[in-house]
Amino acid sequence: QLQASGGGLVQAGESLRLSCTASRNTNAFFMAWYRQAPGQQRQMVASISPGGHLNYADSVKGRFTISRNNARNSVYLEMNSLKPEDTAVYYCNTARGSMMYWGQGTLVTVSS
């Protein structure tokens, strides 16, 4: 089970930090953040491998930073310089082989 938190309503240019904690050990799992805007498909925002390799969607490079704390089975998403187009429900995800788990989603709304 994944529990995400940290969403909210902010103005353009402001920052938010999302957190997600798993109920099991995720040290060997890929961890990622996805988002889904109204009427759009869910898309990957950022991922971090067990070894710390990072991957970002082009739309968030230079603004968002993903990190993980293996001792806490947690993944974080630091979002800076937020834009109205970042408005979406953000989901955390963990995956290893055929296993994949999703969090419940947290809403981020960025006003212009």
N, C-alpha and C positions, 0 to 999 in steps of 0.2 A: 504494500500500500504506500502511495506517495501523497504527501500533504504539502500543497503549495500555498504560499502566502506572499503578501507584499504589493499586490495590485492596488490601484486607486485612480483618482482623478487628479491630473496635474496639467499645468499649462505647458505649451510648447517651449522647449529650451530647458525644462527642468529635468530632474533625475528621479529614478526609482530603483529599488533593489528588490528583486524577487528571490525568494528562498523556497527550497523544496527538500523535504526530509523523507527518507525511506524507512520503512519499518524493518527492513532486512539489510544485511551487509551488501553493499554495492561496490566494493573495492574493485571487483573484476568486471564491472559493467560499464558500458558507454553510458554517459548521461547527457541529456540534451534538453533544450527548450524549443518548443514549437509555438506557433501562434495561428489563430484563425480569426480573420476579420469577417464581418457579416457578409454573407453571400460569396465568400471565397473559400478555397480549399485550405486545409491545414498545411503549413509549410514550416520547415526547419529554420530556426533562427540561429542557433549556436549549439555546438556539441563539444564534448571533451572526452577523450579516451581514457582508459584506465591508466595509461602512461602519461597523460597530460597533454596529448596532442589536441590542438584547438582547430575548430572549423567554424566559419561564420558565413551567413548569407551576405551577399554583396551589399544589400540595403542597410545593414547594421554595422559593417566593418568600420572601425575607428570610433564607434559610439558605444557599442555594447561590449561587455567583458563577461565571459563565463568562467566560473571557477568551481572547484569542488573541495570538500573537506571529508576525506575518507573516514576519519575518526568519528565523524558525526553522520556518516551516510547521507551527506547533503550536497546539493548543487545550488549555485547562486547565479543570478544574472544581474549585473550592474548595468543599468541603462541610463546613459547620459544624452544630453542634447535631444531630448525626445521630440518627435514630430507628430502631427495629427495622424499621419499615415501609419504610425506605430500602434494606433488604437486597435485592440484585438483582445481575445481571450488567450492567455498564455498558459501552455501546458508543459509540465515537466515530464520527462520520459527517461526510462532506463532500459537498456537492452543488452543481452548477451546471448549470442547464438539465436535460437528460436524463441527465447524468452523476451517478452517486451511488456512493460508496465507503464500505465499513464496515470498522472495525477488528475485531480478534479478540475483544474483550470482556475485561473485568477484573472479578473478583468482589469485591463489597463486602458484608461481613457485619457487621451491627450487633446486638450482644447487649444484652439488657435488664438 
